[in-house]
Amino acid sequence: MEYRISAAEDNAYVILKFIGDINRHNSMAHILEAHALGRKLGTNRFLLDLLEATNVDTTVDQYEFVHDDMSHSPGLDKYARVAALVRIGDHSHDFLETVFQNVGFNLRLFHDHAAALNFLSG
């Protein structure tokens, strides 16, 4: 799995791009790194680019990722607004969206880049 973290040109949001197979174990450190950059830039808006990434976790692992890893992780802004950009036909991230929303995180999946950016600006 590869990843890249960068900031939007105006520093309004952080971009975290994953490439390859992702799971709860190989993504958490990079999510925390993106949140640290967000704090440095003064933003809690994140574009999660998953267009070239597939979630390979089981539903149990995805549930535990949100309830155990994400919900109890210092350094993570639980009030962040996250637009996750996924490719059409990739449903490997669908369950995560549901679980994140059920525990109060503001994460939404998008297939359209412009719609994702609109969500981040709201």
TORLUM-776429 format. One record per residue: residue number from 1; residue in one letter; x, y, z of N, C-alpha, C, O in turn. Coordinates in steps of 0.2 Angstrom, whole numbers, plus 5000, padded with zeros to 4 digits. Each point is the difference from the previous one (the first is absolute). Layout:
BEGIN
(NUM; a; (X; Y; Z); (X; Y; Z); (X; Y; Z); (X; Y; Z))
...
//
This chain:
BEGIN
(1; m; (5004; 4994; 5000); (4996; 5006; 5000); (5004; 5006; 5000); (5005; 5001; 5004))
(2; e; (4994; 5004; 4992); (5003; 5006; 5000); (4995; 5006; 5002); (4994; 4999; 5000))
(3; y; (5009; 5006; 5002); (4996; 5006; 5002); (5004; 5006; 4999); (5006; 5001; 4999))
(4; r; (4990; 5005; 5000); (5003; 5007; 4999); (4996; 5004; 5005); (4993; 5000; 4999))
(5; i; (5010; 5005; 5004); (4996; 5005; 5004); (5003; 5007; 4997); (5005; 5001; 4999))
(6; s; (4990; 5003; 5000); (5001; 5007; 4997); (4995; 5004; 5003); (4995; 4998; 5002))
(7; a; (5006; 5009; 4996); (4995; 5005; 5002); (4997; 5003; 4993); (5003; 5000; 4995))
(8; a; (4991; 5002; 5006); (4997; 5004; 4994); (5004; 5006; 4999); (5003; 5002; 5005))
(9; e; (4996; 5001; 4989); (5004; 5006; 4999); (4999; 5005; 5005); (5004; 5004; 5001))
(10; d; (4990; 4997; 5001); (4998; 5005; 5005); (5000; 4998; 5007); (4998; 5004; 5005))
(11; n; (5005; 4990; 4996); (5000; 4997; 5007); (4993; 4999; 5003); (5000; 4999; 5006))
(12; a; (4995; 5001; 4990); (4993; 4999; 5003); (4999; 4993; 5002); (4996; 4999; 5005))
(13; y; (5007; 4996; 4993); (4999; 4993; 5001); (5007; 4996; 4999); (5004; 5003; 4996))
(14; v; (4996; 4992; 5007); (5006; 4995; 4999); (4998; 4995; 4996); (4994; 4997; 5000))
(15; i; (5010; 5000; 4995); (4999; 4995; 4996); (5004; 4994; 5002); (5006; 5000; 5001))
(16; l; (4990; 4994; 5000); (5003; 4994; 5002); (4998; 4995; 4994); (4995; 4998; 5000))
(17; k; (5010; 5000; 4997); (4999; 4995; 4994); (5003; 4994; 5002); (5006; 4999; 5001))
(18; f; (4990; 4995; 4998); (5002; 4994; 5001); (5000; 4996; 4993); (4996; 5001; 4996))
(19; i; (5009; 4995; 5003); (5001; 4996; 4994); (5001; 4993; 5002); (5005; 4998; 5004))
(20; g; (4991; 4997; 4994); (5001; 4993; 5001); (4995; 4998; 5005); (4995; 5003; 5002))
(21; d; (5006; 4991; 5001); (4996; 4997; 5005); (5001; 5003; 5007); (5006; 5001; 5002))
(22; i; (4988; 5002; 5001); (5001; 5003; 5007); (4996; 4996; 5005); (4995; 4997; 4998))
(23; n; (5007; 5003; 5008); (4997; 4997; 5006); (5001; 5004; 5006); (5004; 5005; 5000))
(24; r; (4993; 4993; 5005); (5000; 5004; 5006); (5008; 5001; 5003); (5001; 5005; 5003))
(25; h; (5003; 4990; 4995); (5007; 5000; 5003); (5004; 5004; 4996); (5005; 5003; 5003))
(26; n; (4994; 4998; 4990); (5005; 5003; 4996); (4998; 5007; 4999); (5003; 5004; 4996))
(27; s; (4991; 4999; 5006); (4998; 5006; 4999); (5000; 5005; 5006); (5000; 5006; 4999))
(28; m; (4999; 4991; 5007); (4999; 5005; 5006); (5006; 5005; 5001); (4998; 5006; 5001))
(29; a; (5008; 4992; 4998); (5005; 5004; 5001); (5000; 5006; 4995); (5002; 5006; 5002))
(30; h; (4996; 4993; 4992); (5000; 5005; 4995); (4994; 5005; 5001); (5000; 5006; 4998))
(31; i; (4995; 4991; 5004); (4994; 5004; 5002); (5002; 5005; 5006); (4998; 5006; 4999))
(32; l; (5005; 4992; 5006); (5003; 5004; 5005); (5005; 5005; 4998); (5000; 5006; 5002))
(33; e; (5004; 4992; 4993); (5005; 5005; 4997); (4996; 5005; 4996); (5002; 5006; 5000))
(34; a; (4993; 4993; 4997); (4995; 5005; 4996); (4997; 5004; 5005); (5000; 5006; 4999))
(35; h; (4998; 4992; 5007); (4997; 5004; 5005); (5005; 5005; 5003); (4998; 5005; 5002))
(36; a; (5008; 4992; 4999); (5005; 5005; 5002); (5001; 5006; 4996); (5001; 5005; 5002))
(37; l; (5000; 4993; 4991); (5001; 5005; 4995); (4994; 5005; 5000); (5000; 5006; 5000))
(38; g; (4994; 4991; 5001); (4994; 5005; 5001); (5000; 5005; 5005); (4998; 5005; 5000))
(39; r; (5004; 4992; 5006); (5001; 5005; 5006); (5005; 5005; 4998); (4999; 5006; 5002))
(40; k; (5007; 4992; 4995); (5005; 5005; 4999); (4997; 5005; 4995); (5002; 5006; 5000))
(41; l; (4994; 4992; 4995); (4997; 5005; 4995); (4994; 5004; 5003); (4998; 5005; 4997))
(42; g; (4999; 4992; 5008); (4994; 5003; 5003); (4994; 4998; 4997); (4995; 5004; 4999))
(43; t; (5005; 4990; 4998); (4994; 4998; 4997); (4998; 4993; 5003); (5004; 4996; 5002))
(44; n; (4989; 5002; 4998); (4998; 4994; 5001); (4996; 4997; 4995); (4995; 4996; 5001))
(45; r; (5007; 5006; 4993); (4997; 4997; 4993); (5005; 4996; 4997); (5005; 5001; 4999))
(46; f; (4992; 4993; 4999); (5004; 4995; 4997); (4997; 4997; 4993); (4994; 4998; 5000))
(47; l; (5010; 5001; 4995); (4998; 4997; 4994); (5004; 4993; 5000); (5006; 5000; 5000))
(48; l; (4990; 4995; 5001); (5003; 4993; 5000); (4999; 4997; 4993); (4995; 4998; 4998))
(49; d; (5011; 5002; 4999); (4999; 4997; 4993); (5002; 4993; 5000); (5005; 4997; 5001))
(50; l; (4989; 4999; 4997); (5000; 4993; 5000); (4999; 4997; 4993); (4998; 4994; 5000))
(51; l; (5003; 5010; 4995); (4999; 4998; 4993); (5004; 4994; 4998); (4998; 4996; 4996))
(52; e; (5008; 5004; 5007); (5004; 4994; 4998); (5001; 4995; 5006); (5005; 4997; 5000))
(53; a; (4991; 5003; 5005); (5000; 4996; 5006); (4994; 4996; 5001); (4995; 5002; 4999))
(54; t; (5007; 4992; 5004); (4994; 4995; 5001); (5001; 4998; 5008); (5005; 4999; 5002))
(55; n; (4989; 5002; 5001); (5000; 4998; 5007); (5000; 4992; 5000); (4995; 4997; 4998))
(56; v; (5010; 5000; 5005); (5000; 4993; 5000); (4998; 4997; 5007); (5000; 4994; 5001))
(57; d; (4998; 5010; 5004); (4998; 4998; 5007); (4993; 4996; 4999); (4996; 5002; 4996))
(58; t; (5003; 4994; 5009); (4993; 4997; 5001); (4996; 5005; 5003); (5002; 5005; 5003))
(59; t; (4991; 4994; 4997); (4996; 5004; 5004); (5001; 5001; 5007); (5000; 5005; 5003))
(60; v; (5002; 4990; 5000); (5002; 5000; 5007); (5006; 5004; 5001); (5000; 5004; 5005))
(61; d; (5005; 4996; 4991); (5006; 5004; 5001); (4998; 5007; 4998); (5003; 5005; 5004))
(62; q; (4993; 4997; 4992); (4998; 5006; 4998); (4996; 5003; 5006); (5001; 5006; 5002))
(63; y; (4995; 4990; 5001); (4996; 5003; 5006); (5005; 5001; 5006); (5000; 5005; 5003))
(64; e; (5005; 4991; 4998); (5005; 5001; 5005); (5004; 5006; 4999); (5003; 5003; 5004))
(65; f; (4999; 4998; 4990); (5004; 5006; 4997); (4997; 5006; 5003); (5003; 5004; 5003))
(66; v; (4990; 4997; 4996); (4997; 5006; 5001); (4999; 5000; 5008); (5001; 5005; 5003))
(67; h; (4996; 4990; 5000); (4998; 5000; 5007); (5006; 5000; 5005); (5000; 5003; 5005))
(68; d; (5006; 4993; 4993); (5005; 4999; 5004); (5006; 5005; 4998); (5002; 5004; 5004))
(69; d; (5000; 4996; 4990); (5006; 5004; 4998); (4999; 5007; 4999); (5003; 5004; 5003))
(70; m; (4992; 4998; 4993); (4998; 5007; 4999); (4997; 5003; 5006); (5002; 5006; 5001))
(71; s; (4993; 4991; 5002); (4997; 5004; 5005); (5004; 5001; 5006); (4998; 5004; 5004))
(72; h; (5007; 4992; 4997); (5004; 5001; 5006); (5008; 5002; 4999); (5004; 4999; 5004))
(73; s; (4996; 5005; 4990); (5007; 5001; 4998); (5002; 5008; 5002); (4997; 5004; 4997))
(74; p; (5007; 4997; 5007); (5002; 5007; 5001); (5004; 5003; 4994); (5003; 4996; 4996))
(75; g; (4996; 5010; 5002); (5002; 5003; 4994); (4996; 5000; 4994); (5001; 5002; 4995))
(76; l; (4993; 4995; 5006); (4995; 4999; 4995); (4994; 5005; 5002); (4998; 5000; 5005))
(77; d; (5001; 5005; 4990); (4995; 5005; 5001); (4993; 4996; 4998); (4998; 4999; 4994))
(78; k; (4998; 5000; 5011); (4994; 4996; 4999); (4995; 5005; 4997); (4994; 4997; 4998))
(79; y; (5007; 5009; 5002); (4995; 5005; 4997); (5002; 5002; 4993); (4997; 5004; 4997))
(80; a; (5008; 4992; 5000); (5002; 5001; 4993); (4995; 4999; 4995); (4995; 4996; 5001))
(81; r; (5005; 5007; 4993); (4996; 4999; 4995); (5004; 4996; 4995); (5005; 5003; 4997))
(82; v; (4993; 4991; 5001); (5004; 4996; 4995); (4995; 4998; 4994); (4995; 4997; 5001))
(83; a; (5008; 5005; 4993); (4997; 4998; 4994); (5004; 4994; 4997); (5006; 5001; 4999))
(84; a; (4992; 4993; 5001); (5003; 4995; 4997); (4998; 4998; 4993); (4994; 4999; 4998))
(85; l; (5011; 5002; 4997); (4999; 4999; 4993); (5001; 4993; 4998); (5006; 4998; 5001))
(86; v; (4989; 4999; 4997); (5001; 4993; 4998); (4998; 4999; 4993); (4996; 5004; 4997))
(87; r; (5007; 4991; 5000); (4998; 4998; 4993); (4993; 4997; 4999); (4998; 4996; 5005))
(88; i; (4999; 5005; 4990); (4993; 4997; 4999); (5001; 4993; 4999); (5004; 4997; 4997))
(89; g; (4992; 4999; 5007); (5000; 4993; 5000); (5004; 4997; 5005); (4999; 4994; 5002))
(90; d; (5005; 5010; 5002); (5003; 4998; 5006); (4996; 5001; 5006); (4999; 5005; 5002))
(91; h; (4999; 4989; 5001); (4996; 5000; 5006); (5003; 4998; 5006); (4997; 4999; 5005))
(92; s; (5010; 5001; 4994); (5004; 4997; 5006); (5000; 5005; 5006); (5002; 4999; 5005))
(93; h; (4996; 5008; 4994); (5000; 5005; 5005); (4993; 5001; 5003); (5000; 5004; 5004))
(94; d; (4995; 4994; 4993); (4993; 5001; 5001); (4999; 4999; 5008); (4997; 5004; 5003))
(95; f; (5005; 4990; 4999); (4998; 4999; 5007); (5003; 5005; 5005); (4998; 5002; 5005))
(96; l; (5009; 5000; 4993); (5003; 5004; 5005); (4996; 5007; 5000); (5000; 5003; 5006))
(97; e; (4998; 4999; 4989); (4996; 5007; 5000); (4994; 4999; 5005); (4999; 5005; 5004))
(98; t; (4998; 4990; 4996); (4994; 4998; 5004); (5002; 5000; 5008); (4997; 5004; 5004))
(99; v; (5009; 4993; 4997); (5002; 4999; 5007); (5003; 5007; 5002); (4998; 5002; 5006))
(100; f; (5005; 5002; 4990); (5003; 5006; 5002); (4994; 5005; 5002); (5000; 5003; 5005))
(101; q; (4995; 4997; 4991); (4994; 5004; 5001); (4996; 4998; 5006); (4998; 5004; 5004))
(102; n; (5002; 4990; 4997); (4996; 4997; 5006); (5004; 5002; 5007); (4996; 5001; 5005))
(103; v; (5010; 5000; 4995); (5004; 5003; 5006); (5001; 5007; 5000); (5003; 5003; 5005))
(104; g; (4994; 5001; 4990); (5001; 5007; 5000); (5005; 5003; 4996); (5001; 5006; 5000))
(105; f; (5003; 4991; 4996); (5005; 5003; 4996); (4996; 5002; 4994); (4995; 4998; 4998))
(106; n; (5008; 5008; 4999); (4997; 5003; 4994); (5004; 4998; 4994); (5004; 5004; 4997))
(107; l; (4995; 4990; 5001); (5003; 4997; 4994); (4995; 4998; 4995); (4995; 4997; 5002))
(108; r; (5006; 5005; 4992); (4996; 4998; 4994); (5004; 4998; 4994); (5005; 5002; 4999))
(109; l; (4992; 4993; 4998); (5003; 4997; 4994); (4997; 5004; 4994); (4994; 5002; 4999))
(110; f; (5011; 4999; 4996); (4998; 5004; 4994); (5003; 4996; 4994); (5005; 4997; 5000))
(111; h; (4992; 5003; 4994); (5003; 4998; 4994); (5002; 5006; 4995); (5003; 4999; 4995))
(112; d; (4995; 5007; 5007); (5001; 5006; 4996); (5005; 5005; 5004); (4998; 5001; 5006))
(113; h; (5007; 5000; 4991); (5005; 5005; 5003); (4997; 5007; 5002); (5001; 5002; 5006))
(114; a; (4995; 5001; 4990); (4997; 5006; 5001); (4995; 5000; 5006); (5000; 5004; 5004))
(115; a; (4996; 4990; 4996); (4996; 4999; 5006); (5003; 5000; 5006); (4998; 5002; 5006))
(116; a; (5008; 4994; 4994); (5004; 4999; 5006); (5003; 5007; 5003); (4999; 5001; 5006))
(117; l; (5003; 5003; 4989); (5003; 5006; 5002); (4994; 5005; 5003); (5001; 5004; 5004))
(118; n; (4993; 4996; 4993); (4995; 5003; 5002); (4998; 4999; 5007); (4998; 5004; 5004))
(119; f; (5002; 4989; 4998); (4999; 4998; 5007); (5005; 5003; 5004); (4998; 5002; 5006))
(120; l; (5008; 4998; 4992); (5005; 5002; 5005); (5000; 5008; 5001); (5002; 5002; 5005))
(121; s; (4995; 5002; 4990); (4999; 5007; 5001); (4994; 5002; 5004); (5000; 5006; 5002))
(122; g; (4996; 4989; 4999); (4994; 5002; 5004); (5000; 5000; 5007); (4995; 5001; 5004))
//
